[in-house]
């Protein structure tokens, strides 16, 4: 089973990423709900990297690798764009966003709720987001 995809930083590549993740997860016989949640989380990180970190520059690329450490699925998403500064991130009030009809700004909060562990690393101009989800 292929566990790696590399695409250039255009929004049109979000669908191939979603299809790749869905196809990989299908082979694990997870519930549809869990599969959709994981696809949403990976899609959100990839969209943020394409749009915010790489400014939709088609000459730049993001890579996604999926691994299966014991009882877990791990997604490693990397790029050479602007690093996400987790220390500057403030969790939004999702309820308030819904109440006032504000769109956007809740993606990382959703990812944090869906995944069991989320890590951001930067080294030598390379940024990596690691997403972990426990599976049985």
N, C-alpha and C positions, 0 to 999 in steps of 0.2 A: 504494500500500500504506500503510495507517494505521500511523504510527510513534509514537503517543502514547496513553497511557491515564492516567486519574486516578481513584483509588478512595478511599473513606473507610477509615479505619484499623480494620478489623475482620478477623479471621482468615478469615472466609468469603470475603473478596476475594482471597485467595492463589490460589485456583483460576482465577478470571478473569485474573489476572496471568500465571499459568503458561500458560494457553490463548493469551493474547495473544502472549507471547514465542514459544511453539511455532509458532503460526501465522505469525509474521513470519519465523522461522528456516526454516520449511518452504520458503518462497519462495527461499531462498538455496542450496538443494540441498546442505546439509551432511550429514555422516554422522549416523546416529541417535545414536551414542555422543557425538559432539561436541554435537549439539543437546541431548541430555539433560543433559550436564555444564553447559552454559551455562544452561539452564532452572533447574537446581539452584542455581547460583551466584546468579542474579537472585532466585529464590525465597527464598533464605537471607537476602539483604540486605533484601528487602521484609518478610519475617517479623520480622527484628530491628527494623526501623523501626516496624512496626505494634505489636509486643509491648513492646519495651523503650523506644523513643524516644517513642512516642505513647500507651502504656498502653492500647491497644485502644479509644481514644476515637473513636467514630463521627462526632464533629463535626470531626475532623481528617482531613487527606488526604495521600496520597503520590502523586507523579507519576512516570511512567516514560516516557522518550523514547529511541528507538532510532535511531542514525545509522550511516551507512556511510562513514567516512573511508577513504582508500585502503588496500586490503588488510586491512581491520579492521572489526570491529563494535564500536560503543560504546553502552553503556547509561548513561543519566543518570537517577538515581533521587533525588528530592528531597522534602523535607518541612520542617515547622516544629517538629519535636519536639526532644527533648534531643539534643545533638550527641554523636556517637561520638568518644571521646578516644583516638585511635590511639596517642598517647604513653603511655597507661596500659594498653594492650593487651599481654598476654603470651601468646605462642604456646603452646597446650597441647600436651602429649605425647599425640598421638592413639593411639599404641600402648598407652599406659597407660590411657587412657579405655576402650579396647576390652577390655583385660585385666581391669579391675575392673568392667566393665559399666556405667560411668557414661554417662548419657544427657545430651546437650546440651553446650554449651560449645565445640564444634569447628567451628561454622559459618563463622566468619571464616577459620579455617585452611583449610577446604575451598575457600572462595572464592579465597583467595590461591594455592592450588595449581592451580585450574581456569583462572583468568583470567591474562592476560599482564601486566596492570597494574591496580591498584586504588588509587583516590585518594578521600580524604574531605576535604571543604571545608565551612567554615561562615562565613557572612557575613550580618550584619543579621538574625539569627534564622532564616535559611534554611540548611538543611544539604543537601549534595549528595554523593552517592557516584557516582563514575565507574568503570565497569568496561570494560576493553578486552580484546578477544580477536582475535588475528590469524587471518584466514581467507584462503584462496587462491582 
